[in-house]
Amino acid sequence: MRMFAHPEDAADATQEALIRIVTHLASFEGRSKVTTWAHTVASRHFLRMRTQRLEPTVAGPEEFGDWIDRHRSEPSAETASLVEFDELCGDVRIACTYGMLLCLSRPVRLAYLLGDVIGLTDVEGAEACETTPAAFRQRLARARRTMRSIMAQRCGLIRSENPCRCSHLVDASIEAGILDPAQPLHAHHAGAGASIDHGVIMAAAAELDLAEAIAEVYRTDPEWTGPDRIMSTIRASLPTLLQT
């Protein structure tokens, strides 16, 4: 879903990748972990797939951010009164996340998913992407910069003082055909996180800044060298993130 943003495309890509993994088992030589090999097979397939239906709709990070800035507004009374309004906001949140990922080129998007979402090391990620660890790290850094450029000064989930709220894009998303009130595209998809309470999502988002600050202190302060102290601080500071 994070690679292609549409449930049907994601299902097709997954099925095709699994078939390739099963039919190429004989080529696995045991030189790496089987999971890394499987990610390599899947990654190679995803990079070579034809353009999927939603990929051409996102021109780039500047255009994506500009669309958000031009279209955010308070929801109309008619939309806000819908019983499913919270669900529609959830669909906007997920669609926005996927849209940001579609701003990335496929190689950069894949590096972000393997590195930040799946958690592969630079060596494992480089093997899966068939590149060097240095190139993988560069792609991952580029992806993070792009995502931050879109979210940092806009998304209210990241910082409460930021101007954008998921509810501000419901009407525009319906008008643009991105969102169908009768059939949300993402909110009911397995693994989309729609079952997580909205309050929990907000609390976890509020803790992201603190997590980032802790990481920055850890990187720059030589006194923060004890892993026990670091973990105890993180556990005490980020209860929502760690419990969800």
C-alpha positions as CSV (number, residue, x, y, z in Angstrom):
1,M,0.0,0.0,0.0
2,R,2.8,2.5,0.8
3,M,4.5,1.7,-2.4
4,F,1.5,2.1,-4.8
5,A,-1.2,3.7,-2.6
6,H,-4.2,1.8,-4.1
7,P,-5.6,-1.4,-2.5
8,E,-6.0,-3.3,-5.8
9,D,-2.6,-2.3,-7.1
10,A,-1.0,-3.3,-3.7
11,A,-2.8,-6.7,-3.8
12,D,-1.7,-7.4,-7.4
13,A,1.9,-6.3,-6.6
14,T,2.0,-8.5,-3.5
15,Q,0.6,-11.5,-5.3
16,E,3.1,-11.1,-8.2
17,A,6.0,-10.6,-5.8
18,L,5.1,-13.7,-3.8
19,I,4.8,-15.8,-7.0
20,R,8.3,-14.6,-8.0
21,I,9.7,-15.5,-4.5
22,V,8.2,-19.0,-4.6
23,T,9.3,-19.7,-8.2
24,H,12.8,-18.4,-7.6
25,L,13.6,-20.3,-4.4
26,A,16.2,-22.4,-6.1
27,S,18.2,-19.2,-6.8
28,F,18.6,-18.5,-3.1
29,E,22.2,-19.4,-2.2
30,G,22.2,-18.6,1.5
31,R,24.7,-15.8,1.3
32,S,22.3,-13.5,3.1
33,K,19.2,-13.8,5.3
34,V,16.2,-15.2,3.5
35,T,14.2,-12.1,4.4
36,T,16.8,-9.9,2.7
37,W,16.7,-12.1,-0.3
38,A,12.9,-11.9,-0.4
39,H,13.0,-8.2,-0.1
40,T,15.4,-8.1,-3.0
41,V,13.1,-10.1,-5.2
42,A,10.1,-8.0,-4.3
43,S,12.0,-4.7,-4.6
44,R,13.3,-5.7,-8.1
45,H,9.7,-6.5,-9.1
46,F,8.2,-3.3,-7.7
47,L,10.8,-1.1,-9.5
48,R,10.1,-2.8,-12.8
49,M,6.3,-2.7,-12.6
50,R,4.5,-0.4,-15.0
51,T,3.2,2.8,-13.6
52,Q,0.3,2.2,-11.3
53,R,-3.0,4.2,-11.4
54,L,-2.2,6.8,-8.6
55,E,1.5,7.4,-9.3
56,P,0.9,9.9,-12.2
57,T,-1.5,11.9,-10.1
58,V,1.2,13.3,-7.8
59,A,3.5,15.6,-9.6
60,G,6.1,16.2,-6.9
61,P,6.5,17.5,-3.3
62,E,6.2,21.2,-4.2
63,E,3.0,20.6,-6.2
64,F,1.6,18.3,-3.5
65,G,2.3,20.8,-0.7
66,D,0.8,23.6,-2.9
67,W,-2.4,21.7,-3.4
68,I,-2.8,21.2,0.3
69,D,-2.2,25.0,0.9
70,R,-4.7,26.0,-1.7
71,H,-7.5,23.6,-0.7
72,R,-7.5,23.4,3.0
73,S,-10.6,24.9,4.6
74,E,-13.0,24.3,7.4
75,P,-15.5,21.5,6.4
76,S,-18.9,22.5,5.2
77,A,-21.8,22.1,7.6
78,E,-23.2,19.4,5.4
79,T,-19.9,17.4,5.4
80,A,-19.2,17.9,9.1
81,S,-22.7,16.6,10.0
82,L,-22.0,13.2,8.3
83,V,-22.0,10.3,10.7
84,E,-18.9,9.0,9.1
85,F,-17.0,12.3,9.3
86,D,-14.3,11.0,11.6
87,E,-13.8,8.1,9.3
88,L,-13.5,10.5,6.3
89,C,-10.8,12.4,8.2
90,G,-9.0,9.2,8.8
91,D,-9.1,8.4,5.1
92,V,-7.7,11.9,4.3
93,R,-4.9,11.3,6.8
94,I,-3.9,8.0,5.2
95,A,-4.3,9.3,1.7
96,C,-2.1,12.3,2.6
97,T,0.6,9.9,3.9
98,Y,0.5,7.8,0.8
99,G,0.5,10.9,-1.4
100,M,3.7,12.1,0.2
101,L,5.3,8.8,-0.5
102,L,4.2,9.0,-4.2
103,C,6.1,12.3,-4.3
104,L,9.3,10.2,-4.1
105,S,10.8,8.4,-7.1
106,R,10.4,4.7,-6.9
107,P,14.0,4.0,-5.8
108,V,13.8,6.6,-3.1
109,R,10.4,5.5,-2.0
110,L,11.6,1.9,-1.8
111,A,14.6,3.0,0.3
112,Y,12.4,4.8,2.7
113,L,10.1,1.8,3.1
114,L,12.9,-0.6,3.6
115,G,14.9,1.6,5.9
116,D,12.4,3.5,8.0
117,V,9.3,1.4,7.8
118,I,10.7,-2.2,7.7
119,G,13.9,-1.2,9.5
120,L,16.5,-2.8,7.4
121,T,20.1,-1.7,8.0
122,D,22.0,0.2,5.2
123,V,23.8,-3.0,4.3
124,E,20.6,-5.0,4.1
125,G,18.7,-2.2,2.3
126,A,21.5,-1.8,-0.2
127,E,21.4,-5.5,-1.0
128,A,17.6,-5.4,-1.4
129,C,17.9,-2.4,-3.7
130,E,21.0,-3.8,-5.5
131,T,23.1,-0.7,-4.7
132,T,25.8,0.4,-2.3
133,P,25.2,1.1,1.4
134,A,26.3,4.7,0.8
135,A,23.8,5.1,-2.1
136,F,21.1,3.6,0.1
137,R,21.8,6.0,2.9
138,Q,21.6,8.9,0.4
139,R,18.3,7.8,-0.9
140,L,16.9,7.4,2.6
141,A,18.2,10.9,3.6
142,R,16.6,12.3,0.4
143,A,13.3,10.7,1.3
144,R,13.3,12.0,4.8
145,R,14.1,15.6,3.6
146,T,11.2,15.4,1.1
147,M,8.7,14.1,3.7
148,R,9.8,16.8,6.2
149,S,9.6,19.5,3.6
150,I,5.9,18.7,3.1
151,M,4.9,18.1,6.7
152,A,7.1,20.2,8.9
153,Q,5.3,23.6,8.5
154,R,1.9,22.2,7.5
155,C,0.7,19.1,9.4
156,G,-1.1,19.7,12.6
157,L,-0.4,16.1,13.7
158,I,3.3,16.9,13.9
159,R,2.9,20.3,15.6
160,S,-0.3,21.7,17.1
161,E,0.6,25.2,15.8
162,N,0.8,24.0,12.2
163,P,-2.2,25.1,10.1
164,C,-3.4,21.9,8.4
165,R,-5.9,19.5,9.9
166,C,-7.2,16.3,8.2
167,S,-10.7,17.7,8.5
168,H,-9.6,20.8,6.4
169,L,-9.1,18.6,3.3
170,V,-12.2,16.5,3.4
171,D,-14.4,18.7,1.2
172,A,-11.5,19.3,-1.3
173,S,-10.7,15.6,-1.4
174,I,-14.4,14.8,-2.2
175,E,-14.6,17.5,-4.9
176,A,-11.3,16.2,-6.5
177,G,-12.5,12.6,-6.5
178,I,-9.8,11.6,-4.1
179,L,-12.3,10.7,-1.4
180,D,-15.6,8.9,-1.8
181,P,-17.9,9.4,1.2
182,A,-19.8,6.3,0.3
183,Q,-16.7,4.1,0.1
184,P,-13.5,5.3,1.7
185,L,-10.5,3.9,-0.1
186,H,-8.1,3.5,2.8
187,A,-9.8,3.6,6.1
188,H,-11.2,0.1,5.9
189,H,-8.1,-1.5,4.3
190,A,-6.4,-4.1,6.5
191,G,-3.4,-2.6,8.2
192,A,-4.3,1.0,7.5
193,G,-4.5,1.8,11.2
194,A,-8.1,3.0,11.0
195,S,-9.0,0.9,14.1
196,I,-6.6,3.1,16.3
197,D,-8.5,5.6,18.3
198,H,-8.1,9.2,17.0
199,G,-7.1,10.4,20.4
200,V,-4.3,7.8,20.5
201,I,-3.1,9.0,17.0
202,M,-3.0,12.6,18.2
203,A,-1.1,11.7,21.4
204,A,1.4,9.6,19.5
205,A,1.9,12.4,16.9
206,A,2.5,14.9,19.7
207,E,5.3,12.6,21.0
208,L,7.1,12.5,17.7
209,D,8.8,15.9,18.3
210,L,10.0,14.7,21.7
211,A,11.3,11.5,20.2
212,E,13.2,13.5,17.6
213,A,14.6,15.8,20.4
214,I,15.8,12.8,22.4
215,A,17.5,11.4,19.3
216,E,19.2,14.7,18.7
217,V,20.5,14.9,22.3
218,Y,21.7,11.3,22.1
219,R,23.7,12.1,18.9
220,T,25.3,15.3,20.2
221,D,25.7,14.9,24.0
222,P,28.7,12.7,24.9
223,E,27.3,12.2,28.4
224,W,24.3,10.3,26.9
225,T,26.3,7.1,26.5
226,G,24.5,4.6,28.7
227,P,21.8,2.6,26.8
228,D,19.9,1.9,30.0
229,R,19.5,5.6,30.7
230,I,18.5,6.3,27.1
231,M,15.9,3.6,27.1
232,S,14.5,4.6,30.5
233,T,14.1,8.2,29.3
234,I,12.4,7.0,26.1
235,R,10.0,4.7,27.9
236,A,9.0,7.5,30.3
237,S,8.6,10.1,27.6
238,L,6.9,8.2,24.8
239,P,4.2,6.0,26.4
240,T,1.7,6.3,23.5
241,L,4.2,5.6,20.8
242,L,5.7,2.6,22.6
243,Q,2.3,1.1,23.5
244,T,0.8,1.3,20.0
